[in-house]
Amino acid sequence: MTDNTAPLHKTRSDLGVRTLSSVVMMSVAIGAIYIGGYAFMALVIAVGLGVFFEYSRLVLGFAKGIPSRLMWLAGGLVYVGLACFTLLIFSAPFFGMTPAIMLIAGVIGTDVGAYFVGRNLGGPKIAPQISPSKTWSGLFGGMLGAGLAMVAIQAAIYAMRGGHAGDGDMYLAYGWSRLMLTGAALAVIAQAGDFFESWMKRRAGVKDSGGLIPGHGGLFDRTDGLIAVAFAAGLVMLFQFSAGS
């Protein structure tokens, strides 16, 4: 996720690139879903493997001793693995693929909302020792941005389907107010995922998780919020499944 209180000259220089990056990533994800299940599956698996590789490098940078490293790596396998599994399940035909698009759009809305509001309003920091650039105003902007993004996706899908939702499209049954609240909660979880990755990088003594994306770091840097949100959604899904069985 993006920092939301950088100097003005840096804001002007990287705003276009960061915005374009978000649009491209969202377009690729939605395009993969539109093309078919195998295309989206390949994308999720490829990104998941890349994220786990970068996560592992961070772990090796701060975890001391084999037991500690194995514990962190096992935790990362569950964290990234469940997130990827959730995205695959949420893109399955019986879900109508809408939940996967909603999650991705909500995280991008969080990033964009936090970017614009945080950098324009500034204000108190949330956790300066972990991520000194993140502000409360940016978080609230992200919460608003996520809700609006999810409402916009709902409206677009309804319009494409002539005002009807397909079977299993649970988010299309939400009213706009419920979607806004869902987006706000999603933004908080995405921010927590960003803090978690920032904390790992600080412990490892590195600025970025990788260098795959010039000027933006690695895959983990760009998907930390989505991984956290998908992981949380997976936990909810597993809890509902176990409660109903």
Secondary structure, 3 states (H helix, E strand, C coil): CCCCCCCHHHHHHHHHHHHHHHHHHHHHHHHHHHHCHHHHHHHHHHHHHHHHHHHHHHHHHHCCCHHHHHHHHHHHHHHHHHHHHHHHHHCCHHHCCHHHHHHHHHHHHHHHHHHHHHHHHCCCECCCCCCCCCEHHHHHHHHHHHHHHHHHHHHHHHHHCCCCCCCCCHHHHCCHHHHHHHHHHHHHHHHHHHHHHHHHHHHHCCCCCCCCECCCECHHHHHHHHHHHHHHHHHHHHHHHHHHC
